[in-house]
Amino acid sequence: MKKTVLGELEELVLLVVAASTEDVYGVPVMEQLQRQTGRNFTISAVHTTLYRLEEKGFLSSSVGGATPERGGRSKRLFSLTTEGGRVLLEIQHMRARLWEAIPQSKLQLLGL
């Protein structure tokens, strides 16, 4: 089976959507990314990533209701798919194996 490789932003966006208790759209995803990482992200980068993850089958989306705050425009709401959850677990396990491979003596020498 071919392993899935995600870029850093793809992984972060997928994690934010997975951690959400309800379907989310671009702005809350961007805000959560900024809050969790302390880095700035543009809304266009977040939207591009959300759509790319949907194309890969890791997210699904639906159109939410229109709101007056948005001038009557509706939001595209994203949620994690089973395949998206699977790839996150795959990444988590791979990272854990890599961390476990680091000798404790090396970490101690580095003061970690």
Backbone hydrogen bonds in HBPLUS format (Angstrom, degrees):
<---DONOR---> <-ACCEPTOR-->    atom                        ^
c    i                          cat <-CA-CA->   ^        H-A-AA   ^      H-
h    n   atom  resd res      DA  || num        DHA   H-A  angle D-A-AA Bond
n    s   type  num  typ     dist DA aas  dist angle  dist       angle   num
A0011-GLU N   A0007-GLY O   2.96 MM   4  6.23 161.8  2.00 156.2 160.8     1
A0012-LEU N   A0008-GLU O   2.93 MM   4  6.20 163.6  1.96 154.2 158.9     2
A0013-VAL N   A0009-LEU O   2.87 MM   4  6.00 167.5  1.89 153.9 157.1     3
A0014-LEU N   A0010-GLU O   2.93 MM   4  6.05 162.5  1.96 148.6 154.0     4
A0015-LEU N   A0011-GLU O   2.92 MM   4  6.13 153.6  1.99 147.7 155.0     5
A0016-VAL N   A0012-LEU O   2.94 MM   4  6.23 156.5  1.99 150.3 156.5     6
A0017-VAL N   A0013-VAL O   2.96 MM   4  6.22 166.7  1.98 156.3 159.3     7
A0018-ALA N   A0014-LEU O   2.92 MM   4  6.04 157.8  1.97 144.5 151.4     8
A0019-ALA N   A0015-LEU O   2.91 MM   4  6.07 146.2  2.03 144.9 153.6     9
A0020-SER N   A0017-VAL O   3.20 MM   3  5.23 146.9  2.31  99.5 109.2    10
A0024-VAL N   A0078-PHE O   3.09 MM  54  5.29 154.3  2.16 144.5 145.0    11
A0078-PHE N   A0024-VAL O   2.62 MM  54  5.29 166.4  1.63 152.2 155.5    12
A0029-VAL N   A0025-TYR O   3.34 MM   4  6.47 158.9  2.39 154.7 160.3    13
A0030-MET N   A0026-GLY O   2.89 MM   4  6.12 163.5  1.91 159.1 163.5    14
A0031-GLU N   A0027-VAL O   2.90 MM   4  6.15 165.0  1.92 158.6 162.6    15
A0032-GLN N   A0028-PRO O   2.95 MM   4  6.04 159.9  1.99 145.3 150.4    16
A0033-LEU N   A0029-VAL O   2.91 MM   4  6.13 158.4  1.96 151.7 158.1    17
A0034-GLN N   A0030-MET O   2.99 MM   4  6.23 162.8  2.02 152.3 156.4    18
A0035-ARG N   A0031-GLU O   2.91 MM   4  6.12 156.9  1.97 146.6 153.4    19
A0036-GLN N   A0032-GLN O   2.85 MM   4  5.96 163.6  1.88 152.9 156.9    20
A0037-THR N   A0033-LEU O   2.90 MM   4  5.89 153.4  1.97 150.4 157.0    21
A0038-GLY N   A0034-GLN O   2.84 MM   4  5.14 144.1  1.97 133.0 141.2    22
A0046-VAL N   A0042-THR O   3.15 MM   4  6.50 156.2  2.21 147.9 154.4    23
A0047-HIS N   A0043-ILE O   2.85 MM   4  6.08 165.8  1.87 153.0 156.8    24
A0048-THR N   A0044-SER O   2.93 MM   4  6.00 165.7  1.95 146.5 150.9    25
A0049-THR N   A0045-ALA O   3.04 MM   4  6.15 155.0  2.11 139.7 146.5    26
A0050-LEU N   A0046-VAL O   2.85 MM   4  6.10 158.4  1.89 153.6 159.8    27
A0051-TYR N   A0047-HIS O   2.98 MM   4  6.21 167.5  1.99 157.8 160.0    28
A0052-ARG N   A0048-THR O   2.96 MM   4  6.13 153.9  2.03 144.3 152.1    29
A0053-LEU N   A0049-THR O   2.90 MM   4  6.08 159.1  1.94 151.5 156.6    30
A0054-GLU N   A0050-LEU O   3.00 MM   4  6.25 143.7  2.13 141.5 151.9    31
A0055-GLU N   A0051-TYR O   2.91 MM   4  6.20 154.6  1.97 147.1 153.7    32
A0056-LYS N   A0052-ARG O   3.03 MM   4  6.32 143.8  2.16 142.7 152.3    33
A0058-PHE N   A0053-LEU O   2.92 MM   5  5.37 147.1  2.03 169.7 161.9    34
A0057-GLY N   A0054-GLU O   2.97 MM   3  5.02 150.8  2.05 101.7 111.2    35
A0081-THR N   A0058-PHE O   3.12 MM  23  5.35 164.5  2.14 130.6 127.9    36
A0060-SER N   A0079-SER O   2.85 MM  19  5.44 155.3  1.92 153.6 161.6    37
A0079-SER N   A0060-SER O   2.89 MM  19  5.44 151.5  1.97 153.3 158.8    38
A0062-SER N   A0077-LEU O   2.92 MM  15  5.33 144.7  2.05 143.1 154.4    39
A0077-LEU N   A0062-SER O   2.74 MM  15  5.33 159.3  1.78 171.6 171.1    40
A0064-GLY N   A0075-LYS O   2.66 MM  11  5.12 170.2  1.67 167.3 168.6    41
A0070-ARG N   A0067-THR O   3.10 MM   3  5.46 143.1  2.25 107.0 117.0    42
A0072-GLY N   A0067-THR O   3.00 MM   5  5.11 152.8  2.08 142.8 141.6    43
A0071-GLY N   A0068-PRO O   2.99 MM   3  5.04 155.2  2.05 114.9 113.7    44
A0073-ARG N   A0070-ARG O   3.21 MM   3  5.39 162.7  2.24 106.5 111.6    45
A0085-GLY N   A0081-THR O   2.97 MM   4  6.33 154.8  2.03 151.1 157.4    46
A0086-ARG N   A0082-THR O   2.92 MM   4  6.19 152.3  2.00 146.9 155.0    47
A0087-VAL N   A0083-GLU O   2.97 MM   4  6.24 159.0  2.02 149.0 153.4    48
A0088-LEU N   A0084-GLY O   3.07 MM   4  6.29 152.8  2.15 144.2 151.5    49
A0089-LEU N   A0085-GLY O   3.07 MM   4  6.33 158.1  2.12 148.0 153.3    50
A0090-GLU N   A0086-ARG O   2.94 MM   4  6.19 154.2  2.01 148.0 155.9    51
A0091-ILE N   A0087-VAL O   2.97 MM   4  6.18 157.6  2.02 146.7 151.7    52
A0092-GLN N   A0088-LEU O   2.90 MM   4  6.13 159.9  1.94 148.5 154.5    53
A0093-HIS N   A0089-LEU O   2.93 MM   4  6.12 162.6  1.97 151.3 155.0    54
A0094-MET N   A0090-GLU O   3.01 MM   4  6.21 157.6  2.06 145.7 152.1    55
A0095-ARG N   A0091-ILE O   2.92 MM   4  6.13 164.7  1.95 155.2 158.7    56
A0096-ALA N   A0092-GLN O   2.99 MM   4  6.17 156.4  2.04 146.3 153.1    57
A0097-ARG N   A0093-HIS O   2.98 MM   4  6.23 156.9  2.04 148.5 154.1    58
A0098-LEU N   A0094-MET O   3.07 MM   4  6.35 156.5  2.12 147.7 154.0    59
A0099-TRP N   A0095-ARG O   2.91 MM   4  6.19 160.3  1.95 153.1 158.2    60
A0100-GLU N   A0096-ALA O   2.91 MM   4  6.09 158.4  1.96 149.1 155.3    61
A0101-ALA N   A0097-ARG O   3.11 MM   4  6.26 129.9  2.37 137.5 149.7    62
A0101-ALA N   A0098-LEU O   3.19 MM   3  5.15 135.5  2.40  94.2 106.3    63
A0102-ILE N   A0099-TRP O   3.18 MM   3  5.59 158.8  2.23 109.6 115.9    64
A0106-LYS N   A0103-PRO O   3.06 MM   3  5.38 128.5  2.34 103.8 116.4    65
A0107-LEU N   A0103-PRO O   3.26 MM   4  6.73 157.2  2.32 149.8 155.7    66
A0108-GLN N   A0104-GLN O   2.87 MM   4  6.15 155.8  1.93 152.8 159.8    67
A0109-LEU N   A0105-SER O   2.98 MM   4  6.17 154.7  2.05 142.9 149.3    68
A0110-LEU N   A0106-LYS O   3.14 MM   4  6.38 142.0  2.29 140.7 150.5    69
A0112-LEU N   A0107-LEU O   2.77 MM   5  5.02 164.4  1.79 157.0 151.7    70
A0111-GLY N   A0108-GLN O   2.93 MM   3  4.88 153.0  2.00 100.7 109.3    71
